[in-house]
Amino acid sequence: MKMIGWIALAITATILAAIAWRVDDWSRDWTENTAQLSDDASQPELRPVRWDGSAEQAESRIRSWVETKRNWQVIGPQDQDAIPDSQPTSVDQQSEKNRTLHLTRSTSVFRFVDDLFVTIIPNPNGNGCRIEATSESRLGKGDLGQNPRNLIELTKGITPPLK
């Protein structure tokens, strides 16, 4: 019986260590359940993506990238009114040419779902666009850093390779 207790203790310690190892920012990850791309982010992967192609090409790239990911899904285009207040805004945010996608990502083990809202904003001068995004957990007060990781995975996946 003592052996079962030690095994249970070892499993619990392993789970707690795995959770602690995944926490990137102790002051943020226990209290925040949303993240967004920001121009002043310290990590380049957490900044809005500048896309050289059209908004249509950017949307196509996002959709095709999501299709290759097991835990990701495109829910569909999203009305501007349904986007959470935490969604980044730009000067041209209300433009009818903006494209907005609602994506979801579920965690592997517990299948927790995070919602990502991606807005593709064409440059007013006609060349290129800007991709902004917000990720938020459906459950909980803290995300243990998963929402920033969602955004990093998204930006790395859709950023065109350097030439």
C-alpha positions as CSV (number, residue, x, y, z in Angstrom):
1,M,0.0,0.0,0.0
2,K,2.9,2.3,0.7
3,M,4.2,1.9,-2.8
4,I,0.8,3.1,-4.3
5,G,1.1,6.2,-2.1
6,W,4.6,7.0,-3.4
7,I,3.5,6.4,-7.0
8,A,0.6,8.8,-6.5
9,L,2.8,11.4,-4.9
10,A,5.3,11.1,-7.8
11,I,2.6,11.5,-10.4
12,T,1.2,14.5,-8.6
13,A,4.7,16.1,-8.3
14,T,5.3,15.4,-12.0
15,I,2.0,17.1,-13.0
16,L,2.7,20.2,-10.8
17,A,6.3,20.4,-12.1
18,A,5.0,20.3,-15.7
19,I,2.5,23.1,-15.0
20,A,5.2,25.2,-13.3
21,W,7.6,24.6,-16.2
22,R,5.0,25.9,-18.7
23,V,4.4,29.2,-16.9
24,D,6.3,31.9,-18.7
25,D,5.3,35.0,-16.8
26,W,4.3,34.3,-13.2
27,S,2.8,37.7,-12.7
28,R,0.6,37.4,-15.7
29,D,-0.2,33.7,-16.4
30,W,-2.1,33.1,-13.2
31,T,-4.4,36.1,-13.5
32,E,-5.0,36.8,-17.2
33,N,-7.0,34.6,-19.6
34,T,-6.5,36.7,-22.7
35,A,-3.7,38.0,-24.8
36,Q,-3.3,40.1,-27.9
37,L,-0.7,41.0,-30.5
38,S,0.7,44.4,-29.7
39,D,3.1,46.8,-31.4
40,D,5.1,47.2,-28.2
41,A,5.4,43.5,-27.3
42,S,8.8,42.5,-26.1
43,Q,8.7,39.3,-28.2
44,P,8.6,39.8,-32.0
45,E,6.2,36.9,-32.3
46,L,3.6,38.8,-30.2
47,R,3.5,41.8,-32.6
48,P,1.0,42.2,-35.4
49,V,2.1,40.6,-38.7
50,R,2.9,42.8,-41.7
51,W,1.8,40.9,-44.8
52,D,3.0,42.0,-48.3
53,G,0.1,40.4,-50.1
54,S,-3.6,41.2,-50.2
55,A,-6.0,40.7,-47.4
56,E,-7.5,37.8,-49.5
57,Q,-4.1,36.1,-49.7
58,A,-3.5,36.6,-46.0
59,E,-6.9,35.0,-45.1
60,S,-6.2,32.2,-47.5
61,R,-2.8,31.6,-45.8
62,I,-4.4,31.6,-42.4
63,R,-7.1,29.1,-43.4
64,S,-4.6,26.8,-45.1
65,W,-2.2,26.9,-42.1
66,V,-5.1,26.1,-39.7
67,E,-6.1,23.1,-41.8
68,T,-2.6,21.6,-41.2
69,K,-3.0,21.9,-37.4
70,R,-4.7,19.1,-35.4
71,N,-6.1,21.3,-32.5
72,W,-7.0,24.4,-34.6
73,Q,-10.2,25.1,-36.4
74,V,-11.6,28.0,-38.4
75,I,-15.1,28.7,-37.1
76,G,-15.7,31.3,-39.8
77,P,-15.8,35.0,-40.5
78,Q,-16.9,37.1,-37.6
79,D,-19.1,40.2,-37.5
80,Q,-17.3,43.2,-36.1
81,D,-19.9,43.5,-33.3
82,A,-19.1,40.1,-32.0
83,I,-15.4,40.8,-31.5
84,P,-14.4,41.2,-27.8
85,D,-13.5,44.6,-26.5
86,S,-9.9,43.3,-26.0
87,Q,-9.5,43.0,-29.8
88,P,-6.8,45.3,-31.0
89,T,-8.1,48.3,-32.9
90,S,-6.5,50.3,-35.7
91,V,-7.3,53.6,-37.3
92,D,-9.0,51.7,-40.2
93,Q,-10.7,49.2,-37.9
94,Q,-14.3,49.9,-39.2
95,S,-13.3,49.6,-42.9
96,E,-15.6,47.3,-44.8
97,K,-12.5,45.8,-46.4
98,N,-11.2,44.4,-43.1
99,R,-11.5,40.6,-42.9
100,T,-12.1,39.0,-39.5
101,L,-11.8,35.3,-38.7
102,H,-12.8,33.4,-35.6
103,L,-10.5,30.5,-34.9
104,T,-10.4,28.0,-32.0
105,R,-7.6,26.0,-30.5
106,S,-8.1,23.2,-28.0
107,T,-5.5,21.9,-25.6
108,S,-4.3,18.3,-26.1
109,V,-5.1,16.7,-22.8
110,F,-8.1,18.4,-21.3
111,R,-9.6,19.8,-24.5
112,F,-9.9,23.4,-23.1
113,V,-11.0,25.7,-26.0
114,D,-9.4,29.1,-26.6
115,D,-11.0,31.6,-29.1
116,L,-8.8,33.6,-31.4
117,F,-10.1,36.6,-33.3
118,V,-7.9,37.5,-36.3
119,T,-8.5,40.8,-38.1
120,I,-6.8,41.5,-41.4
121,I,-6.6,45.2,-42.2
122,P,-5.5,46.3,-45.7
123,N,-3.1,49.2,-45.9
124,P,-4.9,52.3,-47.1
125,N,-2.2,52.8,-49.8
126,G,-3.2,49.4,-51.3
127,N,0.0,47.4,-50.8
128,G,0.0,44.8,-48.1
129,C,-2.0,44.4,-44.9
130,R,-1.7,44.1,-41.1
131,I,-2.8,41.0,-39.2
132,E,-3.9,41.6,-35.6
133,A,-5.2,38.9,-33.2
134,T,-6.6,38.2,-29.8
135,S,-6.7,34.9,-28.0
136,E,-8.9,34.3,-25.0
137,S,-9.7,31.3,-22.8
138,R,-13.3,30.3,-22.4
139,L,-12.7,29.0,-18.9
140,G,-10.7,30.1,-15.9
141,K,-9.1,33.3,-14.6
142,G,-5.6,32.4,-15.6
143,D,-4.3,30.7,-18.8
144,L,-0.8,29.6,-17.6
145,G,0.5,31.4,-20.7
146,Q,-1.5,29.4,-23.2
147,N,-3.0,32.4,-25.0
148,P,0.4,34.1,-25.7
149,R,1.6,30.7,-26.9
150,N,-1.5,30.5,-29.2
151,L,-0.6,33.8,-30.7
152,I,3.1,32.9,-31.1
153,E,2.1,29.7,-32.9
154,L,-0.2,31.6,-35.1
155,T,2.3,34.3,-36.1
156,K,5.1,31.8,-36.7
157,G,2.8,29.7,-38.8
158,I,1.5,32.5,-41.0
159,T,4.6,34.7,-41.3
160,P,6.1,34.3,-44.8
161,P,9.6,32.9,-44.7
162,L,12.4,35.5,-45.2
163,K,13.8,35.6,-48.7
